[in-house]
Amino acid sequence: MTVINSAILLVRRIKDLQRRRDSLVERQDALRRSLPEWTFAPLQLVGMTASEIQSAMSELSRAEADVGLRDIDRDIEDLDRQIEELENMLLTSRANSLDCVQAVLDLAVSRFRSQTSTDPNDVFYDYGDTRVLRFLERSAEDLRTILNEDHREAV
């Protein structure tokens, strides 16, 4: 992998890989929804003999392979590895400007937002996490506003 020195370039590359990953996950979900109905009912395996379960699992693997899920899984794993490598590079590099700080903060907020439920009715909702997300979003917006004001004054 080529060494990327700029934090902003690292963030852009990570966001690009995350968009590609999200696209593959959507495709994967669509393919899974197109599988035969029996693939969605693993609980129906209760009461089956070992050979029947083995046969059903073999058929499930074959059905997933036929629609291309294995390839997508492999592509997602590859993208996850690339994202992790770039994030590690980003963590070890220093920001040399407020724009770099803004880019890294936006990346962190975006990642945290994607993993945090803000709906109080969601079983995974956590008031503390949602509050931290709001603080981070507010800080990112404040920094963005300050940077835009500084840019206007400089021009």
C-alpha positions as CSV (number, residue, x, y, z in Angstrom):
1,M,0.0,0.0,0.0
2,T,1.3,3.5,-0.8
3,V,2.2,5.6,2.1
4,I,-0.2,8.5,2.6
5,N,1.3,11.4,4.5
6,S,-1.6,13.9,4.8
7,A,-4.3,13.3,7.4
8,I,-6.8,14.9,5.0
9,L,-5.9,12.4,2.3
10,L,-6.1,9.5,4.7
11,V,-9.6,10.6,5.8
12,R,-10.7,11.0,2.2
13,R,-9.4,7.5,1.3
14,I,-11.1,6.0,4.4
15,K,-14.4,7.6,3.5
16,D,-14.1,6.3,0.0
17,L,-13.5,2.8,1.3
18,Q,-16.3,3.1,3.7
19,R,-18.7,4.2,0.9
20,R,-17.6,1.1,-1.1
21,R,-18.1,-1.1,1.9
22,D,-21.6,0.3,2.6
23,S,-22.5,-0.3,-1.0
24,L,-21.3,-3.9,-0.8
25,V,-23.2,-4.4,2.5
26,E,-26.4,-3.1,0.8
27,R,-25.8,-5.5,-2.1
28,Q,-25.2,-8.4,0.3
29,D,-28.4,-7.7,2.1
30,A,-30.3,-7.6,-1.1
31,L,-28.8,-10.9,-2.2
32,R,-29.7,-12.5,1.2
33,R,-33.3,-11.3,0.8
34,S,-33.4,-13.0,-2.6
35,L,-32.4,-16.4,-1.2
36,P,-35.0,-19.2,-1.0
37,E,-37.4,-19.0,1.9
38,W,-35.9,-22.0,3.7
39,T,-32.6,-20.2,4.2
40,F,-34.3,-17.7,6.6
41,A,-35.6,-20.3,9.0
42,P,-32.6,-21.9,10.7
43,L,-34.8,-22.5,13.8
44,Q,-36.7,-25.0,11.8
45,L,-33.7,-27.2,12.1
46,V,-34.8,-28.2,15.6
47,G,-35.7,-31.9,15.5
48,M,-33.7,-32.7,12.4
49,T,-31.1,-35.5,12.3
50,A,-27.4,-34.6,12.1
51,S,-27.4,-35.6,8.4
52,E,-30.4,-33.5,7.6
53,I,-28.9,-30.5,9.3
54,Q,-25.6,-31.1,7.4
55,S,-27.5,-31.4,4.2
56,A,-29.5,-28.2,4.8
57,M,-26.3,-26.3,5.7
58,S,-24.6,-27.6,2.6
59,E,-27.6,-26.4,0.5
60,L,-27.5,-23.0,2.3
61,S,-23.8,-22.6,1.5
62,R,-24.4,-23.6,-2.1
63,A,-27.3,-21.1,-2.4
64,E,-25.2,-18.3,-0.9
65,A,-22.3,-19.2,-3.3
66,D,-24.7,-19.3,-6.3
67,V,-25.8,-15.7,-5.7
68,G,-22.3,-14.4,-5.0
69,L,-22.4,-13.9,-1.3
70,R,-19.0,-15.5,-0.7
71,D,-17.4,-13.0,-3.1
72,I,-19.1,-10.1,-1.4
73,D,-18.1,-11.3,2.0
74,R,-14.5,-11.6,0.9
75,D,-14.6,-8.1,-0.6
76,I,-16.1,-6.6,2.6
77,E,-13.3,-8.3,4.6
78,D,-10.7,-6.9,2.3
79,L,-12.2,-3.4,2.6
80,D,-12.4,-3.7,6.4
81,R,-8.7,-4.6,6.4
82,Q,-7.8,-1.6,4.2
83,I,-9.9,0.7,6.3
84,E,-8.2,-0.5,9.5
85,E,-4.7,0.0,8.0
86,L,-5.5,3.5,6.9
87,E,-7.1,4.3,10.3
88,N,-3.9,3.0,12.0
89,M,-1.9,5.3,9.8
90,L,-4.2,8.2,10.7
91,L,-3.8,7.5,14.4
92,T,0.0,7.6,14.2
93,S,0.1,10.8,12.0
94,R,0.0,14.3,13.4
95,A,-2.5,16.9,12.1
96,N,-0.6,19.9,10.8
97,S,-3.5,22.2,10.5
98,L,-7.0,22.8,11.8
99,D,-8.4,21.5,8.6
100,C,-6.7,18.2,9.3
101,V,-8.2,18.2,12.8
102,Q,-11.6,19.0,11.3
103,A,-11.3,16.1,8.8
104,V,-10.3,13.6,11.5
105,L,-13.1,14.8,13.9
106,D,-15.7,14.6,11.1
107,L,-14.5,11.0,10.4
108,A,-14.8,10.1,14.1
109,V,-18.3,11.7,14.4
110,S,-19.5,9.9,11.2
111,R,-18.2,6.5,12.5
112,F,-19.7,7.1,16.0
113,R,-23.0,8.2,14.4
114,S,-23.2,5.0,12.3
115,Q,-22.8,2.9,15.5
116,T,-25.0,4.9,17.9
117,S,-28.8,4.6,18.0
118,T,-30.5,8.0,18.7
119,D,-34.0,6.6,18.8
120,P,-35.1,6.1,22.5
121,N,-37.4,3.3,21.3
122,D,-34.5,1.3,19.9
123,V,-33.4,-1.6,22.2
124,F,-29.8,-0.5,21.5
125,Y,-30.4,3.1,22.5
126,D,-27.9,4.4,25.2
127,Y,-28.6,7.9,26.5
128,G,-24.9,8.4,27.4
129,D,-23.6,7.4,23.9
130,T,-26.3,9.6,22.3
131,R,-25.2,12.5,24.5
132,V,-21.5,12.0,23.6
133,L,-22.5,11.9,19.9
134,R,-24.3,15.3,20.3
135,F,-21.2,16.8,22.0
136,L,-19.0,15.6,19.2
137,E,-21.4,16.8,16.5
138,R,-21.6,20.2,18.2
139,S,-17.7,20.4,18.5
140,A,-17.3,19.5,14.8
141,E,-19.9,22.1,13.8
142,D,-18.3,24.8,15.9
143,L,-14.9,24.0,14.5
144,R,-16.3,24.1,11.0
145,T,-17.9,27.5,11.6
146,I,-14.6,28.9,13.1
147,L,-12.7,27.6,10.1
148,N,-15.2,29.1,7.6
149,E,-15.0,32.5,9.4
150,D,-11.2,32.4,9.4
151,H,-11.3,31.6,5.7
152,R,-13.6,34.5,5.0
153,E,-11.5,36.9,6.9
154,A,-8.3,35.7,5.1
155,V,-10.0,36.3,1.7
